[in-house]
């Protein structure tokens, strides 16, 4: 498999590994959107969160909490974004499930996650009916 995260997991290419156990590995993202930007990846290959085993997801969230607290404390971050992208449309660039831990220090860091209010343009009833059928 030609997956860069699998190569890091298998130690075929180097990575700044900050955590490892039997299920997952965490390493500093090369892009460093903010100082301490960390990726948590399962050792088993899953393309994204929707394909991963529930046990793996639960374990990785526990690791995200532990590492998130460590990053906030050690780097004096004021907040943290914890996110995963699913498929290219949502910004996934590596087809291997991963969780981003992005420490936040201020509002002007060049990273924006915004939620636009579209409530006047959609019908919650229609969306609800589609989901529930």
N, C-alpha and C positions, 0 to 999 in steps of 0.2 A: 504494500500500500504506500502510495506517495503522499502521505499526510505529514506535514511539518510537526504537528503536535505529537503524533505517534513516534516520530524520530527523536523528539526531545524526551519523551517518556522512556524510550529504549536506549537513551544515552548515545544515539548515533550522531547527534549534533548537540552542542552545549546550550545550556540555559541557566539562568540565575535562579536556581530552585530554592524556594523559601519554605516549602512544606512537602512531605511525601509520606504516604502510608500505602497499604495494600490496594486501596480503591482508587485513589487519585493523587495528583501531583499539582503543585502550585508553583508558578514561576513569574518573574517580572516580565511584563509585556515589553517588547522592544520599542514600541511607539511611545511609552511613558506619557500618555495624554496628560497625566499629572504625576508628580513624584509618588512612587509606590504602586502605580497601576499594575495590578496582579491578575493573572489568569489562573483559574482552577479548572483542570481537565480530568476526566475519568481516564483510568488506564485502559479500560475497554473502549473500543471505538464505537461511538454513536454519532450519527451526523448532526443531531441537535437534541434539545431537551425533550421534544415530543417523541423521540425514538428511544430515549434512555430508560433503563430499568428504574422503577420507583425507589428501590433500595439505594441505588447509586445516587439518585437525585437527593434523597433525604440526607445521605451521608455528606454529599458535597455542600448542602446548605448549612450543615453543622460546621463544616470546615470553613465556609464563607463567614459565618458568625465569628468563629475563633480568630481567623486571620484578619477580618475586618476590625475587630477590637484591637488586635495587635498593631495594625497599621495606624489606626486613629491615635493610639497611645504613643507609639514610638516616633511617629512623624508629625505629631501635633496637628492632625487634621481636624477640621471643624465639622465634617460630615463625610458621607460615603455614598456613592452610587453602586448598587449591586444589580447587575443586569446580564441578560443573555439575549442574543439575537438568533432568530430562526429564519433561515434562508436569506438569499441575497437581497430581496425586497426590504427586509428588516435590517440590513446592514451586516449580515454574517459573511465574513470573508474567508474563513477557514471552516471546511465541512467536518468539524469535530466538535461535539458539544463542549462548551466552555462557559464559565461564569466570570464576568469582569468584576473586579473590585477596584473602584476608582476613588481614591481619597480626594476629598474636596477641601480646599483651603480658603477660597473666597468665590464670589459670584462672577469674577472676570477672568476665568481660567481658559477661555477659548473652547469650552465644551458647554453645549446647551441641550437640555432635554426639556422640551416644552409640550404642554398639552393644550391644544386649542379647543375651546368650547364650541361644539357643533350642534348643541341641543336644539337649536331652532331649525336645523336642516334635516333632522332625522326623526323617525318614529320609533320610540322605545318599544311600543307594542309590536310593530312589524319585526324588529330585530329579535325580540323575545320569542315570538312565534316561530321564526326560522330556527332558532337555537333549540327550542323545546320540542319540535316535531320530529 
